[in-house]
Amino acid sequence: MTASIIHRASGVALSIAGLAILTWWLFAISSGPDAYASFTKAATHPVGLVVLIGISWSFFQHLLTGIRHLVTDSGAAFELGINKTSAILTFVGAVLLTALLWFYLLGMVK
């Protein structure tokens, strides 16, 4: 149940915040170096990084939960134990994938 609710919430977050950030980034690119520098300054600020990390976690959570829903829609993994385990794995996987992405982007992994 929680995985389904989080799936919907992450979809809403991606639709609203993700689209807003993407639109701002595209306008910054098209408006010239000063506008892009302003976007970069905001995105690399600690609050901006928290927002971007949240958006990337939301993406991975939505992706993995969507795959889980696709599997259950095919008729598999309806047993309670497997269903709960797959729900937990979506959360663990989203956190791990987000951490790997940001360790890579911030240059902590070579």
Chimera marker file (.cmm) of the C-alpha trace (Angstrom):
<marker_set name="trace">
<marker id="1" x="0.000" y="0.000" z="0.000" r="1" g="1" b="0" radius="0.5"/>
<marker id="2" x="2.757" y="2.451" z="0.954" r="1" g="1" b="0" radius="0.5"/>
<marker id="3" x="4.696" y="1.688" z="-2.224" r="1" g="1" b="0" radius="0.5"/>
<marker id="4" x="1.651" y="2.520" z="-4.318" r="1" g="1" b="0" radius="0.5"/>
<marker id="5" x="1.075" y="5.821" z="-2.519" r="1" g="1" b="0" radius="0.5"/>
<marker id="6" x="4.751" y="6.773" z="-2.816" r="1" g="1" b="0" radius="0.5"/>
<marker id="7" x="4.597" y="5.843" z="-6.509" r="1" g="1" b="0" radius="0.5"/>
<marker id="8" x="1.806" y="8.369" z="-7.020" r="1" g="1" b="0" radius="0.5"/>
<marker id="9" x="3.491" y="11.026" z="-4.877" r="1" g="1" b="0" radius="0.5"/>
<marker id="10" x="6.787" y="10.634" z="-6.727" r="1" g="1" b="0" radius="0.5"/>
<marker id="11" x="4.938" y="10.971" z="-10.025" r="1" g="1" b="0" radius="0.5"/>
<marker id="12" x="3.365" y="14.215" z="-8.834" r="1" g="1" b="0" radius="0.5"/>
<marker id="13" x="6.760" y="15.483" z="-7.632" r="1" g="1" b="0" radius="0.5"/>
<marker id="14" x="8.335" y="14.681" z="-10.979" r="1" g="1" b="0" radius="0.5"/>
<marker id="15" x="5.487" y="16.341" z="-12.839" r="1" g="1" b="0" radius="0.5"/>
<marker id="16" x="5.523" y="19.561" z="-10.846" r="1" g="1" b="0" radius="0.5"/>
<marker id="17" x="9.031" y="20.123" z="-9.471" r="1" g="1" b="0" radius="0.5"/>
<marker id="18" x="10.845" y="18.183" z="-12.172" r="1" g="1" b="0" radius="0.5"/>
<marker id="19" x="9.089" y="20.054" z="-14.960" r="1" g="1" b="0" radius="0.5"/>
<marker id="20" x="9.696" y="23.395" z="-13.235" r="1" g="1" b="0" radius="0.5"/>
<marker id="21" x="13.426" y="22.706" z="-12.875" r="1" g="1" b="0" radius="0.5"/>
<marker id="22" x="13.698" y="21.433" z="-16.439" r="1" g="1" b="0" radius="0.5"/>
<marker id="23" x="11.879" y="24.514" z="-17.757" r="1" g="1" b="0" radius="0.5"/>
<marker id="24" x="14.090" y="26.848" z="-15.720" r="1" g="1" b="0" radius="0.5"/>
<marker id="25" x="17.211" y="25.057" z="-17.001" r="1" g="1" b="0" radius="0.5"/>
<marker id="26" x="16.061" y="25.266" z="-20.636" r="1" g="1" b="0" radius="0.5"/>
<marker id="27" x="15.206" y="28.978" z="-20.314" r="1" g="1" b="0" radius="0.5"/>
<marker id="28" x="18.591" y="29.587" z="-18.657" r="1" g="1" b="0" radius="0.5"/>
<marker id="29" x="20.396" y="27.871" z="-21.529" r="1" g="1" b="0" radius="0.5"/>
<marker id="30" x="18.488" y="29.822" z="-24.149" r="1" g="1" b="0" radius="0.5"/>
<marker id="31" x="18.839" y="33.176" z="-22.351" r="1" g="1" b="0" radius="0.5"/>
<marker id="32" x="22.624" y="33.322" z="-22.346" r="1" g="1" b="0" radius="0.5"/>
<marker id="33" x="25.587" y="32.951" z="-20.024" r="1" g="1" b="0" radius="0.5"/>
<marker id="34" x="24.311" y="35.242" z="-17.250" r="1" g="1" b="0" radius="0.5"/>
<marker id="35" x="21.019" y="33.393" z="-16.881" r="1" g="1" b="0" radius="0.5"/>
<marker id="36" x="22.795" y="30.033" z="-16.984" r="1" g="1" b="0" radius="0.5"/>
<marker id="37" x="25.268" y="31.206" z="-14.339" r="1" g="1" b="0" radius="0.5"/>
<marker id="38" x="22.317" y="32.175" z="-12.151" r="1" g="1" b="0" radius="0.5"/>
<marker id="39" x="20.758" y="28.731" z="-12.601" r="1" g="1" b="0" radius="0.5"/>
<marker id="40" x="24.067" y="27.008" z="-11.881" r="1" g="1" b="0" radius="0.5"/>
<marker id="41" x="24.561" y="29.077" z="-8.747" r="1" g="1" b="0" radius="0.5"/>
<marker id="42" x="21.097" y="28.091" z="-7.476" r="1" g="1" b="0" radius="0.5"/>
<marker id="43" x="21.507" y="24.435" z="-8.447" r="1" g="1" b="0" radius="0.5"/>
<marker id="44" x="24.884" y="24.089" z="-6.728" r="1" g="1" b="0" radius="0.5"/>
<marker id="45" x="23.708" y="25.821" z="-3.544" r="1" g="1" b="0" radius="0.5"/>
<marker id="46" x="23.134" y="23.282" z="-0.729" r="1" g="1" b="0" radius="0.5"/>
<marker id="47" x="19.358" y="23.801" z="-0.891" r="1" g="1" b="0" radius="0.5"/>
<marker id="48" x="19.463" y="23.370" z="-4.668" r="1" g="1" b="0" radius="0.5"/>
<marker id="49" x="21.420" y="20.139" z="-4.283" r="1" g="1" b="0" radius="0.5"/>
<marker id="50" x="18.864" y="18.824" z="-1.795" r="1" g="1" b="0" radius="0.5"/>
<marker id="51" x="16.086" y="19.586" z="-4.289" r="1" g="1" b="0" radius="0.5"/>
<marker id="52" x="17.976" y="17.918" z="-7.152" r="1" g="1" b="0" radius="0.5"/>
<marker id="53" x="18.792" y="14.876" z="-5.034" r="1" g="1" b="0" radius="0.5"/>
<marker id="54" x="15.120" y="14.675" z="-4.049" r="1" g="1" b="0" radius="0.5"/>
<marker id="55" x="14.049" y="14.845" z="-7.678" r="1" g="1" b="0" radius="0.5"/>
<marker id="56" x="16.494" y="12.103" z="-8.647" r="1" g="1" b="0" radius="0.5"/>
<marker id="57" x="15.304" y="9.913" z="-5.735" r="1" g="1" b="0" radius="0.5"/>
<marker id="58" x="11.748" y="10.541" z="-6.879" r="1" g="1" b="0" radius="0.5"/>
<marker id="59" x="12.698" y="9.457" z="-10.401" r="1" g="1" b="0" radius="0.5"/>
<marker id="60" x="14.316" y="6.217" z="-9.270" r="1" g="1" b="0" radius="0.5"/>
<marker id="61" x="11.499" y="5.460" z="-6.823" r="1" g="1" b="0" radius="0.5"/>
<marker id="62" x="8.887" y="6.036" z="-9.514" r="1" g="1" b="0" radius="0.5"/>
<marker id="63" x="10.845" y="3.920" z="-12.005" r="1" g="1" b="0" radius="0.5"/>
<marker id="64" x="11.352" y="0.956" z="-9.681" r="1" g="1" b="0" radius="0.5"/>
<marker id="65" x="7.809" y="1.031" z="-8.308" r="1" g="1" b="0" radius="0.5"/>
<marker id="66" x="6.488" y="1.260" z="-11.865" r="1" g="1" b="0" radius="0.5"/>
<marker id="67" x="8.468" y="-1.846" z="-12.795" r="1" g="1" b="0" radius="0.5"/>
<marker id="68" x="7.086" y="-3.554" z="-9.675" r="1" g="1" b="0" radius="0.5"/>
<marker id="69" x="3.530" y="-2.617" z="-10.702" r="1" g="1" b="0" radius="0.5"/>
<marker id="70" x="4.190" y="-3.928" z="-14.209" r="1" g="1" b="0" radius="0.5"/>
<marker id="71" x="5.293" y="-7.279" z="-12.769" r="1" g="1" b="0" radius="0.5"/>
<marker id="72" x="2.280" y="-7.534" z="-10.456" r="1" g="1" b="0" radius="0.5"/>
<marker id="73" x="-0.060" y="-6.517" z="-13.294" r="1" g="1" b="0" radius="0.5"/>
<marker id="74" x="1.233" y="-9.509" z="-15.249" r="1" g="1" b="0" radius="0.5"/>
<marker id="75" x="-0.058" y="-11.732" z="-12.442" r="1" g="1" b="0" radius="0.5"/>
<marker id="76" x="3.252" y="-12.454" z="-10.724" r="1" g="1" b="0" radius="0.5"/>
<marker id="77" x="4.383" y="-11.669" z="-7.159" r="1" g="1" b="0" radius="0.5"/>
<marker id="78" x="0.935" y="-11.609" z="-5.576" r="1" g="1" b="0" radius="0.5"/>
<marker id="79" x="2.049" y="-13.741" z="-2.631" r="1" g="1" b="0" radius="0.5"/>
<marker id="80" x="2.183" y="-11.585" z="0.479" r="1" g="1" b="0" radius="0.5"/>
<marker id="81" x="5.833" y="-12.295" z="1.317" r="1" g="1" b="0" radius="0.5"/>
<marker id="82" x="7.129" y="-11.631" z="-2.188" r="1" g="1" b="0" radius="0.5"/>
<marker id="83" x="4.916" y="-8.568" z="-2.518" r="1" g="1" b="0" radius="0.5"/>
<marker id="84" x="6.214" y="-6.996" z="0.704" r="1" g="1" b="0" radius="0.5"/>
<marker id="85" x="9.815" y="-7.867" z="-0.169" r="1" g="1" b="0" radius="0.5"/>
<marker id="86" x="9.520" y="-6.292" z="-3.605" r="1" g="1" b="0" radius="0.5"/>
<marker id="87" x="8.010" y="-3.152" z="-2.077" r="1" g="1" b="0" radius="0.5"/>
<marker id="88" x="10.913" y="-2.841" z="0.363" r="1" g="1" b="0" radius="0.5"/>
<marker id="89" x="13.408" y="-3.481" z="-2.435" r="1" g="1" b="0" radius="0.5"/>
<marker id="90" x="11.997" y="-0.571" z="-4.441" r="1" g="1" b="0" radius="0.5"/>
<marker id="91" x="12.794" y="1.797" z="-1.566" r="1" g="1" b="0" radius="0.5"/>
<marker id="92" x="16.255" y="0.323" z="-1.000" r="1" g="1" b="0" radius="0.5"/>
<marker id="93" x="16.998" y="0.344" z="-4.728" r="1" g="1" b="0" radius="0.5"/>
<marker id="94" x="15.898" y="3.965" z="-5.124" r="1" g="1" b="0" radius="0.5"/>
<marker id="95" x="18.152" y="5.093" z="-2.278" r="1" g="1" b="0" radius="0.5"/>
<marker id="96" x="21.115" y="3.100" z="-3.623" r="1" g="1" b="0" radius="0.5"/>
<marker id="97" x="20.665" y="4.326" z="-7.198" r="1" g="1" b="0" radius="0.5"/>
<marker id="98" x="20.315" y="7.923" z="-6.006" r="1" g="1" b="0" radius="0.5"/>
<marker id="99" x="23.445" y="7.625" z="-3.877" r="1" g="1" b="0" radius="0.5"/>
<marker id="100" x="25.407" y="6.083" z="-6.761" r="1" g="1" b="0" radius="0.5"/>
<marker id="101" x="24.274" y="8.821" z="-9.154" r="1" g="1" b="0" radius="0.5"/>
<marker id="102" x="25.198" y="11.653" z="-6.808" r="1" g="1" b="0" radius="0.5"/>
<marker id="103" x="28.515" y="10.126" z="-5.752" r="1" g="1" b="0" radius="0.5"/>
<marker id="104" x="29.324" y="9.986" z="-9.451" r="1" g="1" b="0" radius="0.5"/>
<marker id="105" x="28.073" y="13.506" z="-10.219" r="1" g="1" b="0" radius="0.5"/>
<marker id="106" x="29.870" y="15.072" z="-7.276" r="1" g="1" b="0" radius="0.5"/>
<marker id="107" x="33.100" y="13.340" z="-8.243" r="1" g="1" b="0" radius="0.5"/>
<marker id="108" x="33.349" y="11.012" z="-5.267" r="1" g="1" b="0" radius="0.5"/>
<marker id="109" x="33.571" y="7.937" z="-7.494" r="1" g="1" b="0" radius="0.5"/>
<marker id="110" x="36.261" y="7.642" z="-10.124" r="1" g="1" b="0" radius="0.5"/>
<link id1="1" id2="2" r="1" g="1" b="0" radius="0.2"/>
<link id1="2" id2="3" r="1" g="1" b="0" radius="0.2"/>
<link id1="3" id2="4" r="1" g="1" b="0" radius="0.2"/>
<link id1="4" id2="5" r="1" g="1" b="0" radius="0.2"/>
<link id1="5" id2="6" r="1" g="1" b="0" radius="0.2"/>
<link id1="6" id2="7" r="1" g="1" b="0" radius="0.2"/>
<link id1="7" id2="8" r="1" g="1" b="0" radius="0.2"/>
<link id1="8" id2="9" r="1" g="1" b="0" radius="0.2"/>
<link id1="9" id2="10" r="1" g="1" b="0" radius="0.2"/>
<link id1="10" id2="11" r="1" g="1" b="0" radius="0.2"/>
<link id1="11" id2="12" r="1" g="1" b="0" radius="0.2"/>
<link id1="12" id2="13" r="1" g="1" b="0" radius="0.2"/>
<link id1="13" id2="14" r="1" g="1" b="0" radius="0.2"/>
<link id1="14" id2="15" r="1" g="1" b="0" radius="0.2"/>
<link id1="15" id2="16" r="1" g="1" b="0" radius="0.2"/>
<link id1="16" id2="17" r="1" g="1" b="0" radius="0.2"/>
<link id1="17" id2="18" r="1" g="1" b="0" radius="0.2"/>
<link id1="18" id2="19" r="1" g="1" b="0" radius="0.2"/>
<link id1="19" id2="20" r="1" g="1" b="0" radius="0.2"/>
<link id1="20" id2="21" r="1" g="1" b="0" radius="0.2"/>
<link id1="21" id2="22" r="1" g="1" b="0" radius="0.2"/>
<link id1="22" id2="23" r="1" g="1" b="0" radius="0.2"/>
<link id1="23" id2="24" r="1" g="1" b="0" radius="0.2"/>
<link id1="24" id2="25" r="1" g="1" b="0" radius="0.2"/>
<link id1="25" id2="26" r="1" g="1" b="0" radius="0.2"/>
<link id1="26" id2="27" r="1" g="1" b="0" radius="0.2"/>
<link id1="27" id2="28" r="1" g="1" b="0" radius="0.2"/>
<link id1="28" id2="29" r="1" g="1" b="0" radius="0.2"/>
<link id1="29" id2="30" r="1" g="1" b="0" radius="0.2"/>
<link id1="30" id2="31" r="1" g="1" b="0" radius="0.2"/>
<link id1="31" id2="32" r="1" g="1" b="0" radius="0.2"/>
<link id1="32" id2="33" r="1" g="1" b="0" radius="0.2"/>
<link id1="33" id2="34" r="1" g="1" b="0" radius="0.2"/>
<link id1="34" id2="35" r="1" g="1" b="0" radius="0.2"/>
<link id1="35" id2="36" r="1" g="1" b="0" radius="0.2"/>
<link id1="36" id2="37" r="1" g="1" b="0" radius="0.2"/>
<link id1="37" id2="38" r="1" g="1" b="0" radius="0.2"/>
<link id1="38" id2="39" r="1" g="1" b="0" radius="0.2"/>
<link id1="39" id2="40" r="1" g="1" b="0" radius="0.2"/>
<link id1="40" id2="41" r="1" g="1" b="0" radius="0.2"/>
<link id1="41" id2="42" r="1" g="1" b="0" radius="0.2"/>
<link id1="42" id2="43" r="1" g="1" b="0" radius="0.2"/>
<link id1="43" id2="44" r="1" g="1" b="0" radius="0.2"/>
<link id1="44" id2="45" r="1" g="1" b="0" radius="0.2"/>
<link id1="45" id2="46" r="1" g="1" b="0" radius="0.2"/>
<link id1="46" id2="47" r="1" g="1" b="0" radius="0.2"/>
<link id1="47" id2="48" r="1" g="1" b="0" radius="0.2"/>
<link id1="48" id2="49" r="1" g="1" b="0" radius="0.2"/>
<link id1="49" id2="50" r="1" g="1" b="0" radius="0.2"/>
<link id1="50" id2="51" r="1" g="1" b="0" radius="0.2"/>
<link id1="51" id2="52" r="1" g="1" b="0" radius="0.2"/>
<link id1="52" id2="53" r="1" g="1" b="0" radius="0.2"/>
<link id1="53" id2="54" r="1" g="1" b="0" radius="0.2"/>
<link id1="54" id2="55" r="1" g="1" b="0" radius="0.2"/>
<link id1="55" id2="56" r="1" g="1" b="0" radius="0.2"/>
<link id1="56" id2="57" r="1" g="1" b="0" radius="0.2"/>
<link id1="57" id2="58" r="1" g="1" b="0" radius="0.2"/>
<link id1="58" id2="59" r="1" g="1" b="0" radius="0.2"/>
<link id1="59" id2="60" r="1" g="1" b="0" radius="0.2"/>
<link id1="60" id2="61" r="1" g="1" b="0" radius="0.2"/>
<link id1="61" id2="62" r="1" g="1" b="0" radius="0.2"/>
<link id1="62" id2="63" r="1" g="1" b="0" radius="0.2"/>
<link id1="63" id2="64" r="1" g="1" b="0" radius="0.2"/>
<link id1="64" id2="65" r="1" g="1" b="0" radius="0.2"/>
<link id1="65" id2="66" r="1" g="1" b="0" radius="0.2"/>
<link id1="66" id2="67" r="1" g="1" b="0" radius="0.2"/>
<link id1="67" id2="68" r="1" g="1" b="0" radius="0.2"/>
<link id1="68" id2="69" r="1" g="1" b="0" radius="0.2"/>
<link id1="69" id2="70" r="1" g="1" b="0" radius="0.2"/>
<link id1="70" id2="71" r="1" g="1" b="0" radius="0.2"/>
<link id1="71" id2="72" r="1" g="1" b="0" radius="0.2"/>
<link id1="72" id2="73" r="1" g="1" b="0" radius="0.2"/>
<link id1="73" id2="74" r="1" g="1" b="0" radius="0.2"/>
<link id1="74" id2="75" r="1" g="1" b="0" radius="0.2"/>
<link id1="75" id2="76" r="1" g="1" b="0" radius="0.2"/>
<link id1="76" id2="77" r="1" g="1" b="0" radius="0.2"/>
<link id1="77" id2="78" r="1" g="1" b="0" radius="0.2"/>
<link id1="78" id2="79" r="1" g="1" b="0" radius="0.2"/>
<link id1="79" id2="80" r="1" g="1" b="0" radius="0.2"/>
<link id1="80" id2="81" r="1" g="1" b="0" radius="0.2"/>
<link id1="81" id2="82" r="1" g="1" b="0" radius="0.2"/>
<link id1="82" id2="83" r="1" g="1" b="0" radius="0.2"/>
<link id1="83" id2="84" r="1" g="1" b="0" radius="0.2"/>
<link id1="84" id2="85" r="1" g="1" b="0" radius="0.2"/>
<link id1="85" id2="86" r="1" g="1" b="0" radius="0.2"/>
<link id1="86" id2="87" r="1" g="1" b="0" radius="0.2"/>
<link id1="87" id2="88" r="1" g="1" b="0" radius="0.2"/>
<link id1="88" id2="89" r="1" g="1" b="0" radius="0.2"/>
<link id1="89" id2="90" r="1" g="1" b="0" radius="0.2"/>
<link id1="90" id2="91" r="1" g="1" b="0" radius="0.2"/>
<link id1="91" id2="92" r="1" g="1" b="0" radius="0.2"/>
<link id1="92" id2="93" r="1" g="1" b="0" radius="0.2"/>
<link id1="93" id2="94" r="1" g="1" b="0" radius="0.2"/>
<link id1="94" id2="95" r="1" g="1" b="0" radius="0.2"/>
<link id1="95" id2="96" r="1" g="1" b="0" radius="0.2"/>
<link id1="96" id2="97" r="1" g="1" b="0" radius="0.2"/>
<link id1="97" id2="98" r="1" g="1" b="0" radius="0.2"/>
<link id1="98" id2="99" r="1" g="1" b="0" radius="0.2"/>
<link id1="99" id2="100" r="1" g="1" b="0" radius="0.2"/>
<link id1="100" id2="101" r="1" g="1" b="0" radius="0.2"/>
<link id1="101" id2="102" r="1" g="1" b="0" radius="0.2"/>
<link id1="102" id2="103" r="1" g="1" b="0" radius="0.2"/>
<link id1="103" id2="104" r="1" g="1" b="0" radius="0.2"/>
<link id1="104" id2="105" r="1" g="1" b="0" radius="0.2"/>
<link id1="105" id2="106" r="1" g="1" b="0" radius="0.2"/>
<link id1="106" id2="107" r="1" g="1" b="0" radius="0.2"/>
<link id1="107" id2="108" r="1" g="1" b="0" radius="0.2"/>
<link id1="108" id2="109" r="1" g="1" b="0" radius="0.2"/>
<link id1="109" id2="110" r="1" g="1" b="0" radius="0.2"/>
</marker_set>
